């Protein structure tokens, strides 16, 4: 899978995850640091395939993330074909009255709760490893917070519990402590490492048409694999993907109002490289791992409810590139005094310079980038 040595989080977490007797763990680490691989390995290690019932349970806040985790487990477990996997996600139909034999269940909280309590597809008392991924997103999503706590209460006392989160505000801590008894704690400050591999630029534009021209110039001068472009609204995202398609680019559009199945299909096509550009709203800033993404464009900068820069979302967005130590580029489009203020706030917060780029001067552009 291309792992030559463990990342920091793997180095710290795996000995605890694989210890006997099992140890509980709360771990903080940015996405892109290999934590999915770590807990996937833990689940695969603790399964006894000759027992035909569910032994490991993993919950994630979104359908996309659940499917992505499943892909990692399938890839890691491909020489362990006896271990079977089921997805407890909306739209996945299992006949009523059956007891599933899959050893690992991955899903979103609502569906997992239905499977365990209402439909009784598996017995939560037989779960040996419980993983809660992206805890910070989980508690920010209505309903998920309570559902997660209800799921945890169904599990046996000796079940190993692992909670992972990219950030740790107080609310996440309180949640983690309610869910994970006697935990080991790992906190990694990942911002520096994430940002060290990403070159950040800003481009001054007057209006969306200027932004579009700048985007085409950047895209033209970079020999890039794939790009992700973030817009603030669905309307802007669909306008932009239309413009790019007219220019002959292979574009995929991902936004919140799409059906879950549609979103999964779009991400799958992008991951396979069928489309080179993914235009999206914030739906996609977290946890979507596509190795070939070498450029992220903030067509609109992320803004918090109070109008100031949303640093957390900014980090997650640009963290889609420069993953696992590879080089990446982030371009931020500035179209007003307000958005220039946002750039200054982001620079201050992360203590990193964001360089000004003139996208009309193509020679200069190529020099700075390469």
Legacy VTK file of the C-alpha trace (Angstrom):
# vtk DataFile Version 3.0
C-alpha trace
ASCII
DATASET POLYDATA
POINTS 370 float
0.000 0.000 0.000
3.006 2.297 -0.164
3.679 2.502 3.579
7.442 2.309 4.029
7.492 3.266 7.669
4.784 4.211 10.136
3.575 7.807 10.347
3.718 9.478 13.766
0.163 8.532 14.663
0.717 4.919 13.548
3.933 4.704 15.535
2.227 5.954 18.698
-1.180 4.318 18.323
-0.547 0.860 16.867
1.215 -0.643 19.908
-1.783 0.379 22.043
-4.349 -0.697 19.455
-2.763 -4.123 19.115
-1.901 -4.684 22.790
-3.246 -7.636 24.768
-5.283 -7.153 26.860
-6.828 -4.454 24.650
-6.372 -0.801 25.584
-8.754 2.081 24.983
-7.504 5.101 23.096
-8.400 8.708 22.321
-6.204 10.003 19.496
-5.972 13.353 17.790
-4.376 13.603 14.402
-5.192 15.496 11.200
-6.656 13.630 8.257
-4.040 12.356 5.831
-1.803 11.052 8.598
-2.626 7.368 8.276
-5.000 6.870 11.204
-7.541 4.962 9.072
-4.857 2.431 8.208
-3.961 2.126 11.903
-7.438 1.330 13.191
-8.224 -0.830 10.135
-5.203 -2.928 11.020
-6.411 -3.114 14.629
-9.844 -4.367 13.566
-8.399 -6.927 11.152
-6.029 -8.167 13.869
-8.762 -8.686 16.446
-11.198 -10.605 14.229
-11.578 -14.340 14.629
-12.879 -15.364 11.180
-14.111 -18.758 12.345
-16.774 -16.992 14.467
-19.503 -16.096 11.993
-20.761 -12.953 13.703
-19.922 -9.256 13.895
-16.914 -8.575 16.121
-15.736 -5.097 15.089
-17.823 -1.985 14.662
-16.722 1.327 13.184
-18.889 4.441 12.957
-18.182 7.524 10.864
-20.203 10.719 10.387
-20.855 10.430 6.641
-21.670 7.809 4.053
-18.583 8.801 2.018
-16.240 8.364 4.943
-17.741 4.993 5.892
-17.225 3.746 2.337
-13.681 5.102 2.246
-12.768 3.340 5.507
-14.240 0.145 4.055
-11.986 0.478 1.000
-8.932 0.730 3.250
-9.974 -2.374 5.199
-10.630 -4.293 1.972
-7.242 -3.275 0.600
-5.411 -4.155 3.821
-7.339 -7.373 4.215
-7.107 -8.640 0.653
-4.833 -11.525 1.685
-7.226 -12.346 4.520
-10.294 -13.184 2.416
-12.043 -15.050 5.261
-12.770 -11.690 6.918
-16.027 -10.236 5.621
-17.219 -6.653 5.761
-20.704 -5.058 5.783
-21.735 -1.434 5.276
-24.437 -0.148 7.617
-25.349 2.863 5.508
-28.536 4.300 4.129
-29.728 2.422 1.081
-27.885 -0.808 1.882
-30.708 -3.358 2.058
-30.397 -6.462 4.222
-33.361 -8.863 4.451
-35.243 -8.513 7.695
-34.903 -11.261 10.227
-31.381 -12.230 9.161
-28.360 -12.302 11.442
-25.438 -11.046 9.419
-22.231 -13.092 9.402
-19.868 -10.254 8.410
-17.081 -9.816 10.962
-16.673 -6.058 10.565
-19.500 -3.541 10.250
-18.807 0.040 9.165
-21.526 2.625 9.032
-23.154 5.853 10.054
-24.647 6.124 13.571
-28.366 6.117 12.684
-28.195 3.027 10.478
-25.869 1.184 12.884
-28.339 1.822 15.706
-31.194 0.461 13.570
-29.166 -2.626 12.662
-28.314 -3.332 16.294
-31.585 -2.462 18.060
-34.522 -2.427 15.690
-33.537 -4.990 13.064
-31.188 -7.026 15.302
-28.849 -7.850 12.403
-25.954 -8.222 14.837
-25.523 -8.550 18.593
-23.738 -5.476 20.044
-22.757 -7.553 23.110
-20.390 -9.565 20.896
-18.409 -6.543 19.645
-14.723 -6.720 20.587
-13.475 -3.513 18.941
-15.418 -0.267 18.582
-14.014 2.629 16.511
-15.503 6.114 16.385
-13.843 8.144 13.637
-13.956 11.931 13.064
-15.422 12.609 16.513
-15.291 16.362 15.945
-17.582 16.089 12.905
-19.747 13.535 14.672
-20.687 15.878 17.489
-21.218 18.793 15.128
-23.841 16.781 13.229
-27.304 16.865 14.667
-28.394 13.547 16.124
-25.025 11.798 15.672
-23.839 12.850 19.119
-26.675 11.080 20.954
-26.740 8.100 18.593
-23.011 7.513 19.177
-23.523 7.491 22.948
-26.469 5.077 22.599
-24.354 2.723 20.451
-21.479 2.790 22.939
-23.864 1.897 25.794
-24.928 -1.277 24.000
-21.361 -2.633 23.943
-19.783 -5.006 26.454
-17.530 -3.585 29.195
-14.422 -5.353 27.898
-14.837 -4.076 24.322
-11.813 -2.122 23.085
-12.818 1.470 22.279
-10.919 3.775 19.953
-11.950 7.381 19.301
-10.230 9.499 16.662
-10.583 13.172 15.925
-8.751 15.734 13.814
-9.349 18.509 16.331
-9.965 18.657 20.065
-12.085 21.566 21.219
-13.504 21.251 24.735
-16.767 19.855 23.396
-14.881 16.997 21.696
-13.004 16.235 24.929
-16.201 16.082 26.941
-17.727 13.767 24.363
-14.601 11.567 24.186
-14.480 11.191 27.954
-18.147 10.146 28.078
-17.602 7.497 25.427
-14.156 6.052 26.191
-13.494 4.661 29.685
-9.877 4.754 31.032
-8.316 5.934 27.792
-4.734 6.296 26.684
-4.404 9.700 25.022
-2.347 10.696 21.988
-2.349 14.305 20.819
-0.373 15.241 17.749
-0.043 18.781 16.506
-0.320 18.146 12.809
-0.789 21.611 11.397
2.913 22.260 10.927
3.468 18.982 9.189
0.404 19.331 6.976
1.368 22.838 5.921
5.062 22.172 5.365
4.395 20.227 2.185
1.843 22.659 0.706
2.785 25.838 -1.151
0.096 28.464 -0.532
-0.718 31.361 -2.843
-3.384 34.011 -3.206
-4.605 35.589 -6.426
-6.396 38.949 -6.585
-9.490 38.871 -8.830
-12.332 41.333 -9.397
-15.297 39.023 -9.915
-16.140 35.409 -10.629
-15.239 35.720 -14.347
-11.730 36.896 -13.368
-11.466 34.025 -10.944
-12.405 31.678 -13.762
-9.686 33.075 -16.059
-7.110 32.816 -13.256
-8.192 29.244 -12.621
-7.704 28.302 -16.280
-4.224 29.916 -16.282
-3.163 28.061 -13.146
-4.565 24.807 -14.446
-2.793 25.332 -17.769
0.642 25.967 -16.283
0.616 23.105 -13.825
1.291 19.634 -15.025
-1.077 18.292 -12.443
-2.787 15.091 -11.706
-6.091 16.201 -10.190
-7.606 19.319 -8.665
-10.266 20.037 -6.065
-12.052 23.387 -6.144
-14.088 24.618 -3.169
-16.993 27.040 -3.508
-19.063 28.598 -0.747
-22.490 27.949 -2.309
-24.092 25.221 -4.405
-25.052 27.840 -6.967
-21.451 28.970 -7.449
-20.276 25.350 -7.615
-22.737 24.495 -10.366
-21.938 27.708 -12.320
-18.221 26.940 -12.138
-18.507 23.293 -13.141
-20.614 24.395 -16.135
-17.956 26.921 -17.194
-15.156 24.363 -16.846
-17.089 21.772 -18.857
-17.626 24.321 -21.642
-13.845 24.798 -21.731
-13.483 21.073 -22.331
-12.353 20.000 -18.843
-13.533 16.710 -17.336
-15.377 17.962 -14.287
-17.254 16.318 -11.452
-19.630 18.250 -9.202
-20.305 17.296 -5.597
-22.740 19.096 -3.345
-24.898 18.504 -0.302
-28.288 18.173 -1.976
-27.219 15.167 -4.074
-28.431 11.732 -3.050
-25.904 9.725 -1.066
-25.540 7.195 -3.892
-24.890 9.966 -6.423
-22.223 11.470 -4.187
-20.514 8.088 -3.811
-20.523 7.569 -7.582
-19.012 11.020 -8.188
-16.193 10.396 -5.702
-15.525 6.955 -7.154
-15.176 8.396 -10.682
-12.855 11.130 -9.403
-10.786 8.611 -7.473
-10.429 6.496 -10.607
-9.266 9.578 -12.511
-12.236 9.633 -14.907
-12.647 13.308 -14.024
-9.631 15.466 -13.383
-11.393 18.280 -11.533
-13.803 18.026 -8.620
-15.860 21.130 -7.841
-17.487 20.979 -4.440
-18.888 22.823 -1.444
-17.718 22.090 2.122
-19.316 18.662 1.908
-15.953 17.427 0.728
-13.400 19.237 2.854
-12.936 16.325 5.225
-11.720 12.804 4.894
-11.848 12.457 1.129
-8.577 10.876 0.197
-7.565 10.943 -3.438
-3.882 10.384 -3.796
-3.430 12.187 -7.099
-4.824 15.539 -5.903
-1.946 17.978 -6.260
-3.882 21.244 -6.269
-6.651 22.713 -4.138
-8.345 25.958 -5.112
-10.423 28.024 -2.713
-12.640 29.690 -5.307
-14.344 31.158 -2.236
-12.487 31.330 1.075
-14.071 29.499 4.026
-15.855 31.864 6.405
-17.224 31.132 9.871
-20.681 32.186 11.029
-19.233 35.327 12.591
-17.687 36.407 9.279
-14.082 35.680 10.251
-11.819 33.092 8.602
-12.768 29.469 9.268
-9.208 28.236 9.892
-10.257 24.687 10.647
-12.083 24.280 7.337
-9.205 25.983 5.518
-6.751 23.445 6.913
-9.029 20.535 6.023
-9.592 21.826 2.518
-5.977 22.433 1.626
-5.065 19.211 3.436
-6.665 17.317 0.533
-3.308 17.864 -1.181
0.249 17.393 0.114
-0.834 14.147 1.726
1.631 11.705 3.291
4.477 14.141 2.733
3.903 14.677 -1.009
4.130 18.191 -2.468
0.883 20.107 -3.024
-0.408 23.567 -3.983
-3.206 25.694 -2.581
-4.566 28.725 -4.451
-6.864 31.223 -2.766
-8.945 33.659 -4.794
-9.365 37.098 -3.255
-12.089 39.347 -4.699
-12.645 41.981 -1.991
-11.139 43.758 0.975
-13.035 41.265 3.183
-11.436 38.255 1.535
-7.973 39.874 1.817
-8.690 40.206 5.555
-9.457 36.487 5.643
-6.063 35.719 4.043
-4.338 37.842 6.714
-6.226 36.031 9.482
-5.248 32.626 8.047
-1.572 33.692 7.764
-1.596 34.843 11.369
-3.351 31.747 12.665
-0.994 29.249 11.031
2.080 31.481 11.100
2.677 30.813 7.400
3.132 33.269 4.545
0.654 33.020 1.688
2.386 34.380 -1.421
0.770 36.703 -3.928
0.596 35.256 -7.429
0.039 37.017 -10.734
-1.703 34.453 -12.899
-1.454 36.644 -16.044
2.318 36.374 -16.018
2.586 32.739 -17.038
6.405 32.589 -16.944
6.425 33.957 -13.416
3.642 31.546 -12.505
5.595 28.529 -13.718
8.747 29.709 -11.943
7.009 30.163 -8.599
5.190 26.895 -8.809
7.972 24.693 -10.062
LINES 1 371
370 0 1 2 3 4 5 6 7 8 9 10 11 12 13 14 15 16 17 18 19 20 21 22 23 24 25 26 27 28 29 30 31 32 33 34 35 36 37 38 39 40 41 42 43 44 45 46 47 48 49 50 51 52 53 54 55 56 57 58 59 60 61 62 63 64 65 66 67 68 69 70 71 72 73 74 75 76 77 78 79 80 81 82 83 84 85 86 87 88 89 90 91 92 93 94 95 96 97 98 99 100 101 102 103 104 105 106 107 108 109 110 111 112 113 114 115 116 117 118 119 120 121 122 123 124 125 126 127 128 129 130 131 132 133 134 135 136 137 138 139 140 141 142 143 144 145 146 147 148 149 150 151 152 153 154 155 156 157 158 159 160 161 162 163 164 165 166 167 168 169 170 171 172 173 174 175 176 177 178 179 180 181 182 183 184 185 186 187 188 189 190 191 192 193 194 195 196 197 198 199 200 201 202 203 204 205 206 207 208 209 210 211 212 213 214 215 216 217 218 219 220 221 222 223 224 225 226 227 228 229 230 231 232 233 234 235 236 237 238 239 240 241 242 243 244 245 246 247 248 249 250 251 252 253 254 255 256 257 258 259 260 261 262 263 264 265 266 267 268 269 270 271 272 273 274 275 276 277 278 279 280 281 282 283 284 285 286 287 288 289 290 291 292 293 294 295 296 297 298 299 300 301 302 303 304 305 306 307 308 309 310 311 312 313 314 315 316 317 318 319 320 321 322 323 324 325 326 327 328 329 330 331 332 333 334 335 336 337 338 339 340 341 342 343 344 345 346 347 348 349 350 351 352 353 354 355 356 357 358 359 360 361 362 363 364 365 366 367 368 369
